[in-house]
Amino acid sequence: MESEAIPGQNPVELEFTQDNIETALYQLYFDPDMEHKNVAQKWLTRAQASAQAWQFCWALLAPDKIPEVQFFGASTLHIKICRHWGDLPEEQHEDLRIQLLSHILHFSSGPKMVLTRLCVALASMALNLIPQAWSKPVADLVRAFQPQKPNSEESPGAKPSPDPHAHCLALLELLTVLPEEFQSGRLAQARRAQLREALAGEWAVVCGMLRQLLQSQDSSVQVKEKVLRCFSSWVGLDVPLGESQELVQDCFTVLSDPGLFDTAVETIVTAVSQPDCQRFIDALLSLMPLVLGLYDQLKTAAQHGDMETTHGICRIAVALGETHSRVMLEQLDHWQEYLALVNMILFCTGIPGHYPVNETTSSLTLTFWYTLQDDILSFEEEKQAVYLQVYKPVYFQLVDVLLLKSHYPSQEEYDSWSSDDKEQFRIYRVDISDTLMYVYEMLGAELLSNLYDRLGRLLMDPQQSAVWQDTEALLFGFQSIAETIDVNYSDVIPGLIGLIPRINISNVMLADTVMYTIGSLAEWLADHPVMLGGILPMVLRGLVKAELSVSSISTLKRICRECRQDLAPYAQDVLAVAQDALFKEIHESSQCMWLMQALGFLLSSLPAEEILGRLHSLITPHIQQLDSLTQQEPSPANKQSIVYILGMLSSLFTTLDVNRQWDGLEEEGASTSLSSSQSVQNPVVVVLQQLFPLIQTIVSKWIHDSEVVEAVCGIFDKSIRTLLHDFGPMVPQLSETLGQIYNAYPQAPALDLTRQMVHIFAGDEQHLSDIRRLVEVLTSTTLSIFQQGPREHPDIAESFMNLHAQILNRSPDLHLTAQFDVKTLFYSGILSIKFPETPTVKAACLFFTEFLSRCKDMPPLVDVLQGDGKILTETVLQAVGGGSSRSLTEHFSEVLLGLNRQCPALLSQWLRETLQTPGFPSPHVTMEQKDLFSQQILRVPKDLSEKKALSITGPLPYLTTEPPMELVDVRGCRWD
């Protein structure tokens, strides 16, 4: 604590006395100054770990203290027992137990928070003593809490009970926290198994007492609720269902009490959800009539809109039916009972009302239907046929229910929903969609035929007066299946495609689903291009409506991607509508990017001689606008418009790839025209060359704006990724401009773009000189930044490391020129490893991994490594010792293994010299542990790959992604 905590006192000299503790607690709870609170918190934490805590904790529990002080005393007692048990002499154990029992009895009437902490403390003590020093803790505690005065020999600390009800609640609290403390404690596997066995041996005592209290008419609601929570806690110890089925049955009787309903539901669900219950089939079957007996109560609750009751009963039914579905299916003598349970769950799925406004129950059942069908389909064929005969009709009913539940409400009602309700309903429909996909696995083509017949009747029968929700739901069903299942061979899809244009689209939600359904059938349309003529006009009509922006554009993109070889007859119409939508600014910027990607696919499908003209027609208005913006004075509004247009062009060039068209021609045997097509310059390159002066002007005006520079680099980056070597004609002028941009104002996007150019063109003699000059300029400028202090530029450091890792991988000879100062580059990598940003450290490790792999072929690299490898070793060890995130372990391991592979003798020397420094890399590590660490690194075979080395027996400490439990890295006091 600081002087503000206790005026006039030096915080270092403060003793852990009762008065000082109370003063600090008042400061922690009541001082409005957060800094004072934090100081008090830290000092109190040290106080709890001190030896004096065994004494002052009892004084803080005095009756005249405020609850906050008493709570701290109880918490301190728990911490001492839990973490410092070895400090207490064995002869004091019995006195501690007596004192704890006495205080628990005293606080049985409250405060509740103090009572709970004392119970947790006694539970922790019991776990330390079981079974050798305290063989039957539960039986002893039950005797100690009896209303009458116990014999002094048995429990001298337990006094006559002035309030039996309060003492009963205290005992139940103690029995509840005992299993919880066991579950949360850090225990060795053998010790945990020993304790579990000892506690399970006491379950009969606990169970008998809980049944007695639950059945007693004298037990209050508060006691019964505590009984239920206690039972739930003990279920976590995997107590056998066969030994507790009567208690579970008693829990069902409590469901009739509204005050206990929720707790009883939670307890029953916990009890029957244990996988181990499947060993006790008779016990499970005995619960089936009790669950089915809730069906009438479920129906009544649903009829009256009682969401709480329907929710609870549904949870019980699903817990039994889903957790044990396979076991129940195998009980052939009880198939009717399980079928009744399945129908009960089906009722829950179809609970009336719209989710989540009118009901929240139906969503609980969806995973059950997947589990059931998965279990049925896992049986051998003969058994499977029998189950399908029984459950197929149920699943057809389920389809009807799911489609009904997916219905949108009326437009007026939907508009009244909150945004959160709408989002939950959207997610709910996604879950229904997934469920329908699973249902298809069972029903197969029959399901599609069923949906198609119903849709046909709705659209073709004039007697049908269907509301739009019915049509939307059926299309939603088709879309759900077609999104993930191959429907190309279904005989109903042609009919569906023929029906879609007949739909009277009178609602936005229906129109959205129509669009998404068409999009889900894009692959089918690619195999049946004759049907495009009837479908595309609908998509284009949606394209001019802002409310259908997302669905219509995503559908058009899918069609253009999948059907691009057959879109030439429709290209004029698509381009005209799309250009009109862009000109009128109907869509938001993100949707416009998608639209440009769709048009890129479309243009790629056109004859080579047409592409450039169509491309000019599409982008000329945007280029003119960009030119106009460039001539204006820079402003935030202009900047956003420039970035938007550059982003549009980037999106277009991402998908505009004429090589796709040539590939298609080659597949069709038109390879004779291929050579003439390839002789024509790529239209994207032609446009980029024409656009380049304008881009240079933009850069000159906005060179200090990272967003604009990133957008400019984005155009070329996307183009290189798509065009690959076809981008070659742009390399000379782009290399020169990039060097100028970076030299004037270094930014990471320029380094990232250069890395792409190195990846594609570093092996091309025609462009090697341009790439070399660019890399030299960027390296020289970046090294200057490192010499001045790179800490404010983690993005530049990351991109620079990635660039040189790529150079070493693709064209290491670039590092052999006189212009490269390899040693300075090496030190830049070491500085980058010390960055706190994870991506920068990863990039630096990648650089050193590539650097080390090239040493044997490049003498200049070897010279630097031999001279400065010790510094690299020290830096990596410092990072492993706690200087960096543990998530980076594997990356550091690759560097150390690379050093071991290239220079094992030197590495051994560096490790020895570095690790002999006291306190390095952590004051918690002994010299023996350091020696063992070094030995484990150096013993890794040199010819193993990193992955093999990381999986060898006896993994390197803190060098594997998941070290074994007994291996703790240097930050946690031990390496091995």
Secondary structure, DSSP 8 states (H G I E B T S, - for coil): --TTTSTT--TTT----HHHHHHHHHHHHH---HHHHHHHHHHHHHHHHSTTHHHHHHHHT-TTS-HHHHHHHHHHHHHHHHH-GGGS-GGGHHHHHHHHHHHHHHGGGS-HHHHHHHHHHHHHHHHHHTTTT-S-HHHHHHHHTSSS---TTT-TT----S-HHHHHHHHHHHHHHHHHHHHHS---HHHHHHHHHHHHTTHHHHHHHHHHHHH-TT--HHHHHHHHHHHHHHHTTT--HHHHHHHHHHHHHHTT-TTTHHHHHHHHHHHHT-GGGGG-HHHHHHHHHHHHTTHHHHHHHHHTT-HHHHHHHHHHHHHHHHHTHHHHHH-GGGHHHHHHHHHHHHHHHT-SS-TTTT-SSGGGGHHHHHHHHHHHHTS-HHHHHHHHHHHHHHHHHHHHHHHHHT----HHHHHHS-HHHHHHHHHHHHHHHHHHHHHHHHHTHHHHHHHHHHHHHHHH-TT----HHHHHHHHHHHHHHHTTS--TT-TTHHHHHHHGGG----SHHHHHHHHHHHHHTHHHHHH-GGGHHHHHHHHHHHHT-GGGHHHHHHHHHHHHHHSGGG-GGGHHHHHHHHHHHHHTT-S-HHHHHHHHHHHHHHHHTS-HHHHHHHHHHHHHHHHHHHHHHHHS---HHHHHHHHHHHHHHHHHHHH--HHHHHHHHHHTT-GGGHHHHHTS--HHHHHHHHHHHHHHHHHHHHTT-HHHHHHHHHHHHHHHHHHGGGGGGGHHHHHHHHHHHHHHS--HHHHHHHHHHHHHHTT-HHHHHHHHHHHHHHHHHHHHHHHH--TT-HHHHHHHHHHHHHHHHH-GGGGGSTT--HHHHHHHHHHHHT-S-HHHHHHHHHHHHHHHHHGGG-HHHHHHHHHHHHHHHHHHHHIIIIIS-GGGHHHHHHHHHHHHHH-HHHHHHHHHHHHTSTT-S-TT--HHHHHHHHHHHHTS-TTS-HHHHHTSSS--TTTSSS--TT---GGGT---
